[in-house]
Amino acid sequence: MIHIVFQRNDVDALKRSFELEPSLAGEVILIEDDFAVGPLKDIYTAEGWAARKEWWRGVLAGGDYEGRVDSGEVRDDLASVAALKDKLGQAPSEIVWIWAAQNKHDVSGYYWLMSQLKDFQGRIFILYLNNLPFINEKGLIFYPVNLFEIPAREFLKARKLARPITLSEFEIDPDEWSRLCNEDKGVRTLEGGKKLAQHGYDFFDEELRKFITGDWIKASKLIHQFLSKAKQTTGDAYLLWRLKQLIAAGEIEFQGDLKGMKDFEIKTKAGVPVTEQPV
């Protein structure tokens, strides 16, 4: 059995459940990229994939994760999928469980991945935690947004959700993903179920501005506030990039070195009305 997840923290969470139920144990493959942001145009061509990697280089340039695209720290997802397909081709009895929670990151990754696995229909299973209740460490019912929020013992319940991706889904879902790719927008949000909406690269800017006041604040602190209070969030690297775009556009002031999140402070420009902060 091969398990596939879409966030780093999911790997450890899933492996902890193997200790409770050895029959679940198997290789865990992590899809590294966050397909909820960035360009998707021609993503299954060499040119489209190269364009996406170049976009990530630009987003991460000068920040806390600069160089990560080419450092070897992050495995190339295309290589991961190629190795997976080779393994499935050589082992006809092997099956794959794709784990996805109710968030845009997992759902976007699901679309990108499953669109490449149609040849193995009947052996590819989905476990989609779509608005399903689980029990947390305090014994209370909750609805996890991310897989890693689920206690290890609850994975034993979650495994009952496993079902084959149907032939119909292998026809319809790739068409939906192709539509999203052809729209060529920069941000995807989850509207419910597996329905993704798309927005421009500046989608988070308006909400970010609400956390910027006339007082100097570290970019790291502002990003932390955004992540803990905003309804729609994304990765800190993307938010750092957007702050730098606002600075480049002359919309906000900064002091310090415009590099990592802890290297500079920001505030509203003099004479610009302060947006009421979220509570």
C-alpha positions as protocol buffer text, in pm:
chain_id: "A"
residue {
  index: 1
  type: MET
  ca { x: 0 y: 0 z: 0 }
}
residue {
  index: 2
  type: ILE
  ca { x: 122 y: 348 z: -92 }
}
residue {
  index: 3
  type: HIS
  ca { x: -11 y: 658 z: 86 }
}
residue {
  index: 4
  type: ILE
  ca { x: 3 y: 1009 z: -64 }
}
residue {
  index: 5
  type: VAL
  ca { x: -35 y: 1332 z: 133 }
}
residue {
  index: 6
  type: PHE
  ca { x: 9 y: 1699 z: 47 }
}
residue {
  index: 7
  type: GLN
  ca { x: 155 y: 1864 z: 358 }
}
residue {
  index: 8
  type: ARG
  ca { x: 475 y: 1786 z: 548 }
}
residue {
  index: 9
  type: ASN
  ca { x: 303 y: 1759 z: 886 }
}
residue {
  index: 10
  type: ASP
  ca { x: 66 y: 1499 z: 739 }
}
residue {
  index: 11
  type: VAL
  ca { x: 352 y: 1254 z: 693 }
}
residue {
  index: 12
  type: ASP
  ca { x: 432 y: 1222 z: 1065 }
}
residue {
  index: 13
  type: ALA
  ca { x: 64 y: 1221 z: 1162 }
}
residue {
  index: 14
  type: LEU
  ca { x: -10 y: 934 z: 927 }
}
residue {
  index: 15
  type: LYS
  ca { x: 296 y: 733 z: 1029 }
}
residue {
  index: 16
  type: ARG
  ca { x: 193 y: 756 z: 1396 }
}
residue {
  index: 17
  type: SER
  ca { x: -128 y: 576 z: 1305 }
}
residue {
  index: 18
  type: PHE
  ca { x: 75 y: 288 z: 1160 }
}
residue {
  index: 19
  type: GLU
  ca { x: 197 y: 212 z: 1511 }
}
residue {
  index: 20
  type: LEU
  ca { x: -163 y: 153 z: 1619 }
}
residue {
  index: 21
  type: GLU
  ca { x: -266 y: -39 z: 1309 }
}
residue {
  index: 22
  type: PRO
  ca { x: 25 y: -210 z: 1128 }
}
residue {
  index: 23
  type: SER
  ca { x: -205 y: -323 z: 846 }
}
residue {
  index: 24
  type: LEU
  ca { x: -217 y: 43 z: 735 }
}
residue {
  index: 25
  type: ALA
  ca { x: 160 y: 69 z: 709 }
}
residue {
  index: 26
  type: GLY
  ca { x: 313 y: 150 z: 373 }
}
residue {
  index: 27
  type: GLU
  ca { x: 527 y: 397 z: 186 }
}
residue {
  index: 28
  type: VAL
  ca { x: 421 y: 759 z: 237 }
}
residue {
  index: 29
  type: ILE
  ca { x: 480 y: 996 z: -56 }
}
residue {
  index: 30
  type: LEU
  ca { x: 466 y: 1370 z: 0 }
}
residue {
  index: 31
  type: ILE
  ca { x: 363 y: 1599 z: -286 }
}
residue {
  index: 32
  type: GLU
  ca { x: 576 y: 1902 z: -205 }
}
residue {
  index: 33
  type: ASP
  ca { x: 432 y: 2184 z: -415 }
}
residue {
  index: 34
  type: ASP
  ca { x: 138 y: 2401 z: -310 }
}
residue {
  index: 35
  type: PHE
  ca { x: -80 y: 2401 z: -620 }
}
residue {
  index: 36
  type: ALA
  ca { x: -328 y: 2639 z: -454 }
}
residue {
  index: 37
  type: VAL
  ca { x: -103 y: 2927 z: -562 }
}
residue {
  index: 38
  type: GLY
  ca { x: 103 y: 3008 z: -868 }
}
residue {
  index: 39
  type: PRO
  ca { x: 76 y: 2953 z: -1244 }
}
residue {
  index: 40
  type: LEU
  ca { x: -80 y: 2635 z: -1381 }
}
residue {
  index: 41
  type: LYS
  ca { x: -76 y: 2707 z: -1753 }
}
residue {
  index: 42
  type: ASP
  ca { x: 57 y: 2408 z: -1951 }
}
residue {
  index: 43
  type: ILE
  ca { x: 163 y: 2248 z: -1621 }
}
residue {
  index: 44
  type: TYR
  ca { x: 198 y: 1901 z: -1774 }
}
residue {
  index: 45
  type: THR
  ca { x: 450 y: 2020 z: -2033 }
}
residue {
  index: 46
  type: ALA
  ca { x: 821 y: 2075 z: -1971 }
}
residue {
  index: 47
  type: GLU
  ca { x: 779 y: 2445 z: -2049 }
}
residue {
  index: 48
  type: GLY
  ca { x: 485 y: 2490 z: -1815 }
}
residue {
  index: 49
  type: TRP
  ca { x: 660 y: 2308 z: -1530 }
}
residue {
  index: 50
  type: ALA
  ca { x: 975 y: 2515 z: -1584 }
}
residue {
  index: 51
  type: ALA
  ca { x: 768 y: 2835 z: -1578 }
}
residue {
  index: 52
  type: ARG
  ca { x: 614 y: 2733 z: -1247 }
}
residue {
  index: 53
  type: LYS
  ca { x: 954 y: 2661 z: -1093 }
}
residue {
  index: 54
  type: GLU
  ca { x: 1081 y: 2997 z: -1216 }
}
residue {
  index: 55
  type: TRP
  ca { x: 780 y: 3169 z: -1056 }
}
residue {
  index: 56
  type: TRP
  ca { x: 862 y: 3002 z: -723 }
}
residue {
  index: 57
  type: ARG
  ca { x: 1224 y: 3117 z: -752 }
}
residue {
  index: 58
  type: GLY
  ca { x: 1097 y: 3472 z: -781 }
}
residue {
  index: 59
  type: VAL
  ca { x: 856 y: 3437 z: -488 }
}
residue {
  index: 60
  type: LEU
  ca { x: 1126 y: 3293 z: -261 }
}
residue {
  index: 61
  type: ALA
  ca { x: 1408 y: 3524 z: -378 }
}
residue {
  index: 62
  type: GLY
  ca { x: 1566 y: 3717 z: -92 }
}
residue {
  index: 63
  type: GLY
  ca { x: 1337 y: 3556 z: 164 }
}
residue {
  index: 64
  type: ASP
  ca { x: 1361 y: 3289 z: 429 }
}
residue {
  index: 65
  type: TYR
  ca { x: 1334 y: 3006 z: 175 }
}
residue {
  index: 66
  type: GLU
  ca { x: 1556 y: 3144 z: -101 }
}
residue {
  index: 67
  type: GLY
  ca { x: 1722 y: 2871 z: -306 }
}
residue {
  index: 68
  type: ARG
  ca { x: 1488 y: 2598 z: -190 }
}
residue {
  index: 69
  type: VAL
  ca { x: 1367 y: 2526 z: -543 }
}
residue {
  index: 70
  type: ASP
  ca { x: 1713 y: 2414 z: -653 }
}
residue {
  index: 71
  type: SER
  ca { x: 1877 y: 2301 z: -329 }
}
residue {
  index: 72
  type: GLY
  ca { x: 1759 y: 1942 z: -348 }
}
residue {
  index: 73
  type: GLU
  ca { x: 1586 y: 1980 z: -11 }
}
residue {
  index: 74
  type: VAL
  ca { x: 1249 y: 1955 z: -186 }
}
residue {
  index: 75
  type: ARG
  ca { x: 1200 y: 1658 z: -414 }
}
residue {
  index: 76
  type: ASP
  ca { x: 1067 y: 1728 z: -761 }
}
residue {
  index: 77
  type: ASP
  ca { x: 702 y: 1621 z: -766 }
}
residue {
  index: 78
  type: LEU
  ca { x: 726 y: 1513 z: -1130 }
}
residue {
  index: 79
  type: ALA
  ca { x: 998 y: 1267 z: -1029 }
}
residue {
  index: 80
  type: SER
  ca { x: 780 y: 1141 z: -745 }
}
residue {
  index: 81
  type: VAL
  ca { x: 488 y: 1075 z: -980 }
}
residue {
  index: 82
  type: ALA
  ca { x: 711 y: 912 z: -1242 }
}
residue {
  index: 83
  type: ALA
  ca { x: 852 y: 677 z: -976 }
}
residue {
  index: 84
  type: LEU
  ca { x: 500 y: 603 z: -851 }
}
residue {
  index: 85
  type: LYS
  ca { x: 373 y: 514 z: -1199 }
}
residue {
  index: 86
  type: ASP
  ca { x: 674 y: 294 z: -1258 }
}
residue {
  index: 87
  type: LYS
  ca { x: 612 y: 110 z: -931 }
}
residue {
  index: 88
  type: LEU
  ca { x: 244 y: 61 z: -1013 }
}
residue {
  index: 89
  type: GLY
  ca { x: 337 y: -70 z: -1354 }
}
residue {
  index: 90
  type: GLN
  ca { x: 575 y: -326 z: -1209 }
}
residue {
  index: 91
  type: ALA
  ca { x: 349 y: -436 z: -921 }
}
residue {
  index: 92
  type: PRO
  ca { x: -8 y: -497 z: -1049 }
}
residue {
  index: 93
  type: SER
  ca { x: -137 y: -570 z: -697 }
}
residue {
  index: 94
  type: GLU
  ca { x: -14 y: -240 z: -550 }
}
residue {
  index: 95
  type: ILE
  ca { x: -276 y: 18 z: -455 }
}
residue {
  index: 96
  type: VAL
  ca { x: -260 y: 389 z: -370 }
}
residue {
  index: 97
  type: TRP
  ca { x: -448 y: 580 z: -102 }
}
residue {
  index: 98
  type: ILE
  ca { x: -468 y: 956 z: -161 }
}
residue {
  index: 99
  type: TRP
  ca { x: -544 y: 1143 z: 163 }
}
residue {
  index: 100
  type: ALA
  ca { x: -706 y: 1486 z: 132 }
}
residue {
  index: 101
  type: ALA
  ca { x: -864 y: 1712 z: 394 }
}
residue {
  index: 102
  type: GLN
  ca { x: -1108 y: 1998 z: 345 }
}
residue {
  index: 103
  type: ASN
  ca { x: -860 y: 2265 z: 235 }
}
residue {
  index: 104
  type: LYS
  ca { x: -752 y: 2423 z: -91 }
}
residue {
  index: 105
  type: HIS
  ca { x: -396 y: 2292 z: -64 }
}
residue {
  index: 106
  type: ASP
  ca { x: -499 y: 1925 z: -53 }
}
residue {
  index: 107
  type: VAL
  ca { x: -777 y: 1957 z: -310 }
}
residue {
  index: 108
  type: SER
  ca { x: -554 y: 2138 z: -559 }
}
residue {
  index: 109
  type: GLY
  ca { x: -288 y: 1872 z: -509 }
}
residue {
  index: 110
  type: TYR
  ca { x: -548 y: 1599 z: -559 }
}
residue {
  index: 111
  type: TYR
  ca { x: -652 y: 1743 z: -895 }
}
residue {
  index: 112
  type: TRP
  ca { x: -293 y: 1780 z: -1013 }
}
residue {
  index: 113
  type: LEU
  ca { x: -204 y: 1425 z: -908 }
}
residue {
  index: 114
  type: MET
  ca { x: -508 y: 1218 z: -1005 }
}
residue {
  index: 115
  type: SER
  ca { x: -513 y: 1368 z: -1355 }
}
residue {
  index: 116
  type: GLN
  ca { x: -194 y: 1169 z: -1419 }
}
residue {
  index: 117
  type: LEU
  ca { x: -313 y: 832 z: -1285 }
}
residue {
  index: 118
  type: LYS
  ca { x: -608 y: 736 z: -1505 }
}
residue {
  index: 119
  type: ASP
  ca { x: -424 y: 431 z: -1640 }
}
residue {
  index: 120
  type: PHE
  ca { x: -443 y: 279 z: -1291 }
}
residue {
  index: 121
  type: GLN
  ca { x: -816 y: 328 z: -1234 }
}
residue {
  index: 122
  type: GLY
  ca { x: -945 y: 77 z: -980 }
}
residue {
  index: 123
  type: ARG
  ca { x: -619 y: 85 z: -785 }
}
residue {
  index: 124
  type: ILE
  ca { x: -628 y: 454 z: -686 }
}
residue {
  index: 125
  type: PHE
  ca { x: -832 y: 526 z: -375 }
}
residue {
  index: 126
  type: ILE
  ca { x: -936 y: 860 z: -225 }
}
residue {
  index: 127
  type: LEU
  ca { x: -992 y: 933 z: 144 }
}
residue {
  index: 128
  type: TYR
  ca { x: -1152 y: 1277 z: 144 }
}
residue {
  index: 129
  type: LEU
  ca { x: -1225 y: 1420 z: 488 }
}
residue {
  index: 130
  type: ASN
  ca { x: -1504 y: 1645 z: 366 }
}
residue {
  index: 131
  type: ASN
  ca { x: -1682 y: 1802 z: 667 }
}
residue {
  index: 132
  type: LEU
  ca { x: -1661 y: 1481 z: 868 }
}
residue {
  index: 133
  type: PRO
  ca { x: -1649 y: 1488 z: 1250 }
}
residue {
  index: 134
  type: PHE
  ca { x: -1360 y: 1346 z: 1449 }
}
residue {
  index: 135
  type: ILE
  ca { x: -1268 y: 1334 z: 1819 }
}
residue {
  index: 136
  type: ASN
  ca { x: -977 y: 1551 z: 1932 }
}
residue {
  index: 137
  type: GLU
  ca { x: -730 y: 1485 z: 2215 }
}
residue {
  index: 138
  type: LYS
  ca { x: -974 y: 1638 z: 2466 }
}
residue {
  index: 139
  type: GLY
  ca { x: -1254 y: 1406 z: 2362 }
}
residue {
  index: 140
  type: LEU
  ca { x: -1448 y: 1679 z: 2182 }
}
residue {
  index: 141
  type: ILE
  ca { x: -1599 y: 1659 z: 1835 }
}
residue {
  index: 142
  type: PHE
  ca { x: -1427 y: 1875 z: 1574 }
}
residue {
  index: 143
  type: TYR
  ca { x: -1410 y: 1909 z: 1197 }
}
residue {
  index: 144
  type: PRO
  ca { x: -1046 y: 1900 z: 1083 }
}
residue {
  index: 145
  type: VAL
  ca { x: -931 y: 2134 z: 811 }
}
residue {
  index: 146
  type: ASN
  ca { x: -595 y: 1960 z: 783 }
}
residue {
  index: 147
  type: LEU
  ca { x: -504 y: 1594 z: 800 }
}
residue {
  index: 148
  type: PHE
  ca { x: -234 y: 1652 z: 1062 }
}
residue {
  index: 149
  type: GLU
  ca { x: -494 y: 1780 z: 1310 }
}
residue {
  index: 150
  type: ILE
  ca { x: -638 y: 1429 z: 1347 }
}
residue {
  index: 151
  type: PRO
  ca { x: -513 y: 1219 z: 1643 }
}
residue {
  index: 152
  type: ALA
  ca { x: -345 y: 893 z: 1542 }
}
residue {
  index: 153
  type: ARG
  ca { x: -627 y: 678 z: 1679 }
}
residue {
  index: 154
  type: GLU
  ca { x: -879 y: 864 z: 1462 }
}
residue {
  index: 155
  type: PHE
  ca { x: -697 y: 758 z: 1145 }
}
residue {
  index: 156
  type: LEU
  ca { x: -831 y: 411 z: 1216 }
}
residue {
  index: 157
  type: LYS
  ca { x: -1180 y: 553 z: 1167 }
}
residue {
  index: 158
  type: ALA
  ca { x: -1073 y: 761 z: 869 }
}
residue {
  index: 159
  type: ARG
  ca { x: -951 y: 454 z: 679 }
}
residue {
  index: 160
  type: LYS
  ca { x: -1314 y: 344 z: 642 }
}
residue {
  index: 161
  type: LEU
  ca { x: -1358 y: 639 z: 402 }
}
residue {
  index: 162
  type: ALA
  ca { x: -1127 y: 482 z: 145 }
}
residue {
  index: 163
  type: ARG
  ca { x: -1300 y: 426 z: -189 }
}
residue {
  index: 164
  type: PRO
  ca { x: -1177 y: 386 z: -545 }
}
residue {
  index: 165
  type: ILE
  ca { x: -1173 y: 697 z: -760 }
}
residue {
  index: 166
  type: THR
  ca { x: -1444 y: 614 z: -1011 }
}
residue {
  index: 167
  type: LEU
  ca { x: -1406 y: 606 z: -1387 }
}
residue {
  index: 168
  type: SER
  ca { x: -1649 y: 897 z: -1403 }
}
residue {
  index: 169
  type: GLU
  ca { x: -1427 y: 1102 z: -1170 }
}
residue {
  index: 170
  type: PHE
  ca { x: -1126 y: 1021 z: -1385 }
}
residue {
  index: 171
  type: GLU
  ca { x: -1318 y: 1173 z: -1675 }
}
residue {
  index: 172
  type: ILE
  ca { x: -1472 y: 1476 z: -1506 }
}
residue {
  index: 173
  type: ASP
  ca { x: -1211 y: 1590 z: -1251 }
}
residue {
  index: 174
  type: PRO
  ca { x: -925 y: 1628 z: -1504 }
}
residue {
  index: 175
  type: ASP
  ca { x: -1157 y: 1838 z: -1722 }
}
residue {
  index: 176
  type: GLU
  ca { x: -1230 y: 2064 z: -1425 }
}
residue {
  index: 177
  type: TRP
  ca { x: -858 y: 2090 z: -1351 }
}
residue {
  index: 178
  type: SER
  ca { x: -784 y: 2173 z: -1716 }
}
residue {
  index: 179
  type: ARG
  ca { x: -1035 y: 2456 z: -1698 }
}
residue {
  index: 180
  type: LEU
  ca { x: -864 y: 2596 z: -1391 }
}
residue {
  index: 181
  type: CYS
  ca { x: -522 y: 2562 z: -1554 }
}
residue {
  index: 182
  type: ASN
  ca { x: -637 y: 2741 z: -1869 }
}
residue {
  index: 183
  type: GLU
  ca { x: -777 y: 3033 z: -1668 }
}
residue {
  index: 184
  type: ASP
  ca { x: -416 y: 3099 z: -1565 }
}
residue {
  index: 185
  type: LYS
  ca { x: -489 y: 3280 z: -1238 }
}
residue {
  index: 186
  type: GLY
  ca { x: -269 y: 3287 z: -930 }
}
residue {
  index: 187
  type: VAL
  ca { x: -474 y: 3190 z: -623 }
}
residue {
  index: 188
  type: ARG
  ca { x: -723 y: 2910 z: -564 }
}
residue {
  index: 189
  type: THR
  ca { x: -972 y: 2888 z: -276 }
}
residue {
  index: 190
  type: LEU
  ca { x: -1203 y: 2606 z: -175 }
}
residue {
  index: 191
  type: GLU
  ca { x: -1574 y: 2680 z: -195 }
}
residue {
  index: 192
  type: GLY
  ca { x: -1690 y: 2343 z: -65 }
}
residue {
  index: 193
  type: GLY
  ca { x: -1664 y: 1981 z: -168 }
}
residue {
  index: 194
  type: LYS
  ca { x: -1401 y: 1972 z: -442 }
}
residue {
  index: 195
  type: LYS
  ca { x: -1505 y: 2304 z: -598 }
}
residue {
  index: 196
  type: LEU
  ca { x: -1219 y: 2550 z: -638 }
}
residue {
  index: 197
  type: ALA
  ca { x: -1256 y: 2920 z: -718 }
}
residue {
  index: 198
  type: GLN
  ca { x: -975 y: 3124 z: -868 }
}
residue {
  index: 199
  type: HIS
  ca { x: -850 y: 3476 z: -804 }
}
residue {
  index: 200
  type: GLY
  ca { x: -567 y: 3709 z: -900 }
}
residue {
  index: 201
  type: TYR
  ca { x: -225 y: 3704 z: -736 }
}
residue {
  index: 202
  type: ASP
  ca { x: -329 y: 4004 z: -524 }
}
residue {
  index: 203
  type: PHE
  ca { x: -617 y: 3812 z: -361 }
}
residue {
  index: 204
  type: PHE
  ca { x: -473 y: 3833 z: -8 }
}
residue {
  index: 205
  type: ASP
  ca { x: -355 y: 4196 z: -33 }
}
residue {
  index: 206
  type: GLU
  ca { x: -673 y: 4363 z: 92 }
}
residue {
  index: 207
  type: GLU
  ca { x: -681 y: 4145 z: 404 }
}
residue {
  index: 208
  type: LEU
  ca { x: -307 y: 4196 z: 461 }
}
residue {
  index: 209
  type: ARG
  ca { x: -357 y: 4575 z: 461 }
}
residue {
  index: 210
  type: LYS
  ca { x: -594 y: 4540 z: 757 }
}
residue {
  index: 211
  type: PHE
  ca { x: -302 y: 4431 z: 974 }
}
residue {
  index: 212
  type: ILE
  ca { x: -79 y: 4724 z: 872 }
}
residue {
  index: 213
  type: THR
  ca { x: -107 y: 5035 z: 1090 }
}
residue {
  index: 214
  type: GLY
  ca { x: 80 y: 5360 z: 1134 }
}
residue {
  index: 215
  type: ASP
  ca { x: 317 y: 5192 z: 1380 }
}
residue {
  index: 216
  type: TRP
  ca { x: 620 y: 4990 z: 1277 }
}
residue {
  index: 217
  type: ILE
  ca { x: 568 y: 4614 z: 1296 }
}
residue {
  index: 218
  type: LYS
  ca { x: 799 y: 4326 z: 1204 }
}
residue {
  index: 219
  type: ALA
  ca { x: 689 y: 4152 z: 887 }
}
residue {
  index: 220
  type: SER
  ca { x: 710 y: 3821 z: 1074 }
}
residue {
  index: 221
  type: LYS
  ca { x: 470 y: 3943 z: 1344 }
}
residue {
  index: 222
  type: LEU
  ca { x: 225 y: 4080 z: 1090 }
}
residue {
  index: 223
  type: ILE
  ca { x: 226 y: 3754 z: 896 }
}
residue {
  index: 224
  type: HIS
  ca { x: 169 y: 3561 z: 1219 }
}
residue {
  index: 225
  type: GLN
  ca { x: -130 y: 3784 z: 1299 }
}
residue {
  index: 226
  type: PHE
  ca { x: -269 y: 3732 z: 951 }
}
residue {
  index: 227
  type: LEU
  ca { x: -234 y: 3354 z: 970 }
}
residue {
  index: 228
  type: SER
  ca { x: -404 y: 3338 z: 1310 }
}
residue {
  index: 229
  type: LYS
  ca { x: -695 y: 3572 z: 1231 }
}
residue {
  index: 230
  type: ALA
  ca { x: -768 y: 3581 z: 858 }
}
residue {
  index: 231
  type: LYS
  ca { x: -1040 y: 3354 z: 721 }
}
residue {
  index: 232
  type: GLN
  ca { x: -852 y: 3278 z: 400 }
}
residue {
  index: 233
  type: THR
  ca { x: -480 y: 3210 z: 446 }
}
residue {
  index: 234
  type: THR
  ca { x: -184 y: 3075 z: 253 }
}
residue {
  index: 235
  type: GLY
  ca { x: 182 y: 2999 z: 314 }
}
residue {
  index: 236
  type: ASP
  ca { x: 406 y: 3253 z: 488 }
}
residue {
  index: 237
  type: ALA
  ca { x: 644 y: 3265 z: 188 }
}
residue {
  index: 238
  type: TYR
  ca { x: 362 y: 3379 z: -38 }
}
residue {
  index: 239
  type: LEU
  ca { x: 251 y: 3642 z: 213 }
}
residue {
  index: 240
  type: LEU
  ca { x: 607 y: 3773 z: 245 }
}
residue {
  index: 241
  type: TRP
  ca { x: 621 y: 3804 z: -132 }
}
residue {
  index: 242
  type: ARG
  ca { x: 294 y: 3996 z: -138 }
}
residue {
  index: 243
  type: LEU
  ca { x: 420 y: 4238 z: 130 }
}
residue {
  index: 244
  type: LYS
  ca { x: 726 y: 4303 z: -85 }
}
residue {
  index: 245
  type: GLN
  ca { x: 497 y: 4365 z: -385 }
}
residue {
  index: 246
  type: LEU
  ca { x: 303 y: 4624 z: -184 }
}
residue {
  index: 247
  type: ILE
  ca { x: 630 y: 4790 z: -87 }
}
residue {
  index: 248
  type: ALA
  ca { x: 750 y: 4789 z: -449 }
}
residue {
  index: 249
  type: ALA
  ca { x: 423 y: 4952 z: -553 }
}
residue {
  index: 250
  type: GLY
  ca { x: 484 y: 5229 z: -298 }
}
residue {
  index: 251
  type: GLU
  ca { x: 175 y: 5144 z: -95 }
}
residue {
  index: 252
  type: ILE
  ca { x: 350 y: 5088 z: 240 }
}
residue {
  index: 253
  type: GLU
  ca { x: 678 y: 5196 z: 403 }
}
residue {
  index: 254
  type: PHE
  ca { x: 954 y: 4972 z: 531 }
}
residue {
  index: 255
  type: GLN
  ca { x: 1277 y: 4994 z: 726 }
}
residue {
  index: 256
  type: GLY
  ca { x: 1554 y: 4738 z: 755 }
}
residue {
  index: 257
  type: ASP
  ca { x: 1676 y: 4480 z: 503 }
}
residue {
  index: 258
  type: LEU
  ca { x: 1408 y: 4373 z: 261 }
}
residue {
  index: 259
  type: LYS
  ca { x: 1491 y: 4003 z: 291 }
}
residue {
  index: 260
  type: GLY
  ca { x: 1348 y: 3754 z: 541 }
}
residue {
  index: 261
  type: MET
  ca { x: 1040 y: 3808 z: 756 }
}
residue {
  index: 262
  type: LYS
  ca { x: 1244 y: 3910 z: 1061 }
}
residue {
  index: 263
  type: ASP
  ca { x: 1472 y: 4148 z: 870 }
}
residue {
  index: 264
  type: PHE
  ca { x: 1240 y: 4444 z: 816 }
}
residue {
  index: 265
  type: GLU
  ca { x: 944 y: 4634 z: 957 }
}
residue {
  index: 266
  type: ILE
  ca { x: 650 y: 4794 z: 779 }
}
residue {
  index: 267
  type: LYS
  ca { x: 382 y: 5054 z: 839 }
}
residue {
  index: 268
  type: THR
  ca { x: 130 y: 5255 z: 642 }
}
residue {
  index: 269
  type: LYS
  ca { x: 255 y: 5549 z: 442 }
}
residue {
  index: 270
  type: ALA
  ca { x: 221 y: 5888 z: 604 }
}
residue {
  index: 271
  type: GLY
  ca { x: -109 y: 6049 z: 516 }
}
residue {
  index: 272
  type: VAL
  ca { x: -274 y: 5717 z: 425 }
}
residue {
  index: 273
  type: PRO
  ca { x: -585 y: 5636 z: 636 }
}
residue {
  index: 274
  type: VAL
  ca { x: -537 y: 5337 z: 864 }
}
residue {
  index: 275
  type: THR
  ca { x: -771 y: 5047 z: 795 }
}
residue {
  index: 276
  type: GLU
  ca { x: -957 y: 4923 z: 1100 }
}
residue {
  index: 277
  type: GLN
  ca { x: -778 y: 4616 z: 1235 }
}
residue {
  index: 278
  type: PRO
  ca { x: -955 y: 4280 z: 1255 }
}
residue {
  index: 279
  type: VAL
  ca { x: -1060 y: 4168 z: 1602 }
}
